[in-house]
């Protein structure tokens, strides 16, 4: 994929809106089928909870990355084009309009 200015944009292979964020089906079944390189969890509470973040990172499949970031950080990164061309799986608890 390319941006209108010629630069590449990230590929999102799955976007989920689910209170559970990351769970067994996400990391086992969908990871096998969609093969994202990075799981991105966007949550304003969890991004500040080191214990929960640690347990979530332990659940990711080997060979994948995981980012757990705030809504503001995600929006700023998207707007600035800071996301790489990596294939992402996004998980959010709810959908709000910004």
N, C-alpha and C positions, 0 to 999 in steps of 0.2 A: 504494500500500500504506500501511497505517496501523498504528501500534503500538497496544497496548491503552490507552495513556494519551492517544490521539488524535494524537500526533505522527507525522510521516511517517518511513518507513524507507527505506534505500537499496535499489535494485534490483540484483541480481546476475544478469547475463545469461549468464554462463559461468564455471564454476569448473574449472580444469585442474590435474591433478597430473601433472607431467611434468618430468623432469630438464632439459629444454631451456628451460623457462620461456617465453621469447618467441622466436618464430622466424617464418619467412616465411608459413606457413599461418595462424598466429595473427593476424598483422597485416594480411595481405592478404585471405584468404578469409573468416575468421570475423568480422573487423571489418566487412567489406562486408555480411554477412548480419545480424549482431546489433547493429551500431552502438553499441558502448559509448562513453561519453564519457570514460572513464578506464580505463587498464590498471593493475592493482595487482599488483605482484610482492611476495610475502612470503617473504623469505629472510634468515636471520641472517648469512650470510657476505657476500652481495652488497650488502646495505644499507650495509656499511662499506667497499666497494671502489669508489672514485670512478671508476677507469678503466672497469670493467665497467658501472657504472651509466650512465656517459656514453655508452657504445656502445649500451646497451639503449635509452636515451632517443632516440638517433638513429633507431632502427628503428620508433618509433611513427608511426602515420599522422598527417598534418597534421590539426589540429582536435581531436585527442584529447590527454588528459593522461596522465601516468604517475607512479605512486607506487611507490617501491622501499623497503620498510620491513621492520623486524624482526618476528618472530612476536609478541614481547611488545607492541610498539607496536600491531600489528594487533588483538590481543586487547583491549588497553586501549581502543582507539578504538571497537571494536564494543560493548564493555560500556558505555562512557560515551555511546554514541549520537552520536559525533563524525563519523560518515560522513554525507555529504549524501545527498540523494535522487538523485544522479547514477547513471546505469547503469554498473556496473563489470564488468570482466572480471578475475577473480582467477586468478593463477598461483602454484603452489607446487611445490617439488621432491618433497615427500613429505607424508604425512598422519600427524600424531601427535595423541594425545589429551591435552588439557590440562584 
